């Protein structure tokens, strides 16, 4: 019997959930007790990742926060009970393997794997393998991490994997012929869009493969939230996206969310009973997003067809196994 026998694609359409743009992470959780649950949150020491950790921990969950910059992470997590700090560098395959092995050796369950870490529009940088840094960090690092942690997810039963994507998917999908900008000129926004489309496609295929083990996967756009992720933006980009720049110029942007609101969809995907029996969908504003055909600009509401295409998702899976050298044994 195939591991995907009985799998049905969850419709990519709003439930509706009853929540919305202004819902906060705490409101989504609604006082549920997560005592006895264990979560790993990458990027959990800044921005929406930190708020995700805070809300889960305050609800009683044990939350492991892997970090490359330990001193910064330690300061950010000070005072948050049930939060544990571990070392991990998503651009370093050996570091990923070492972190995952330490967790597996602990024998703990893994109820929630929230892949929130990421980099956005840096100058061209390549890892030691020659891979473009955004694709390597945002997608391949998380692909390898989930693969190595799979035994813990599988044995838990009912685990969820949540991948933080972005509305930037509307700028473009995965270039399977030249994902690392080896033949074409580097474009930081197309590279970011590619990595975020890969995040969404990863969730599509992982949900299908994890179904028989009770593991469901989701991707999401958290909303436009000003965090450290914006460090590489120019003044004009800051003004266009966040309504202000580094020189203090301001404009109006009613689409902005607070960090508390930005973490809401991550918490919903990781914990909500509204999503029981569902998976493989792209979410935003604390609901399943609608499909848009075609998207014309970053920030548009909805998900592009190429970011949830099951054929492209399977193709990306094969490419990711080849690039990482990691066989994802679901």
C-alpha positions, -999 to 999 in steps of 0.1 A, spaced: 0 0 0 13 34 -9 19 60 19 -4 84 0 -33 60 -4 -65 77 8 -49 111 6 -73 139 -5 -62 174 -14 -76 200 10 -95 227 -10 -75 259 -13 -103 281 -2 -113 300 30 -132 280 56 -141 307 68 -124 305 101 -140 335 118 -107 352 123 -90 379 102 -63 405 95 -63 420 130 -64 387 150 -35 382 174 -17 350 182 -31 349 217 -66 353 204 -61 324 181 -49 301 209 -80 311 229 -67 298 262 -60 262 251 -35 243 273 -5 230 255 12 214 285 30 182 274 34 195 238 68 201 223 76 226 195 107 236 176 106 271 162 134 282 138 139 320 139 123 319 173 144 346 188 132 376 168 101 391 151 71 369 146 92 338 155 98 352 190 61 360 194 53 325 183 76 310 209 62 333 236 26 324 230 33 286 228 54 287 259 29 307 279 3 281 270 26 254 286 44 240 255 81 232 257 97 252 229 131 246 215 146 276 197 176 268 174 198 298 167 230 307 149 236 338 171 234 324 206 241 355 225 214 375 207 189 346 211 197 342 248 189 379 254 157 377 234 144 346 252 152 358 287 122 355 309 103 331 287 96 300 306 96 266 288 119 280 261 152 262 254 180 275 233 200 252 209 227 259 183 218 256 146 230 272 114 207 266 84 234 273 59 256 245 75 244 210 67 266 195 95 251 219 120 216 209 109 224 172 113 240 177 147 210 197 161 185 171 148 205 142 162 207 158 197 169 162 196 163 126 184 187 113 211 166 130 237 137 108 229 112 136 231 80 139 210 77 167 184 42 180 180 50 212 161 78 221 138 75 257 129 99 268 102 100 306 106 136 315 101 146 333 69 166 359 51 153 385 27 169 402 -3 205 402 7 233 408 -19 243 377 -38 260 352 -14 267 316 -19 271 288 7 301 264 5 282 242 -20 277 272 -43 240 275 -36 224 309 -35 219 319 1 181 326 1 172 293 -15 198 275 7 186 291 40 149 295 35 142 262 17 170 237 16 181 242 52 145 237 64 140 207 40 170 190 56 160 199 91 125 184 86 140 153 70 163 147 99 136 153 125 111 131 106 114 101 130 103 123 159 74 139 139 63 105 127 62 88 161 43 116 177 11 111 157 -8 142 148 22 164 144 22 195 123 48 212 102 43 249 95 64 267 69 64 305 69 62 317 33 54 352 20 32 371 -4 64 376 -24 55 343 -41 35 365 -65 68 377 -80 78 343 -93 82 306 -87 111 282 -87 134 283 -116 143 246 -119 168 252 -146 189 278 -128 178 281 -91 211 295 -80 215 323 -105 246 307 -121 236 316 -157 213 346 -152 219 379 -134 211 378 -97 178 395 -88 174 397 -50 136 399 -52 132 370 -77 156 350 -55 134 357 -24 102 349 -43 117 316 -54 127 306 -19 92 315 -6 75 296 -34 97 267 -25 85 270 11 49 266 -1 56 238 -25 75 219 3 44 220 25 23 207 -4 44 176 -9 53 170 27 16 169 36 10 143 10 39 122 21 33 126 58 -5 119 56 -2 82 64 18 90 95 -6 116 107 18 145 100 1 175 83 19 205 68 9 240 61 25 272 46 15 307 53 19 344 46 22 361 80 13 396 67 34 427 63 53 430 96 83 452 102 111 431 117 148 426 115 141 407 82 141 442 65 177 449 72 187 446 36 160 469 22 168 503 7 152 535 19 127 535 -10 119 498 -4 113 506 33 90 534 23 70 513 -2 66 483 21 66 496 57 54 532 51 87 547 64 124 546 55 156 548 75 156 586 71 122 590 87 100 596 56 66 582 61 35 572 41 4 554 49 1 516 48 -30 501 63 -18 466 54 8 466 81 4 442 110 18 442 145 41 414 155 13 399 176 -9 399 146 19 386 123 23 355 145 -14 346 145 -15 325 113 16 305 124 -2 297 158 -34 288 140 -17 265 115 2 248 144 -26 243 169 -61 250 156 -86 221 156 -103 239 127 -75 224 106 -78 188 119 -79 165 89 -66 192 66 -32 201 52 -11 211 23 -27 245 20 -13 281 20 -29 303 47 -31 340 55 -50 362 79 -58 332 100 -76 313 73 -69 292 42 -61 317 14 -79 319 -19 -62 312 -52 -54 342 -74 -49 339 -112 -25 355 -119 -9 375 -92 4 408 -104 23 423 -74 38 415 -41 15 419 -13 -16 408 -32 -41 387 -11 -42 351 -20 -19 324 -33 -6 319 -69 -12 286 -86 25 278 -91 30 279 -53 6 251 -46 10 230 -78 14 193 -68 34 185 -99 59 213 -92 59 203 -55 70 167 -64 96 181 -87 110 204 -61 111 175 -36 133 155 -60 156 185 -66 159 192 -29 169 156 -21 195 158 -49 209 192 -37 211 182 0 220 146 -5 193 138 21 167 111 14 134 121 31 122 87 43 85 93 50 
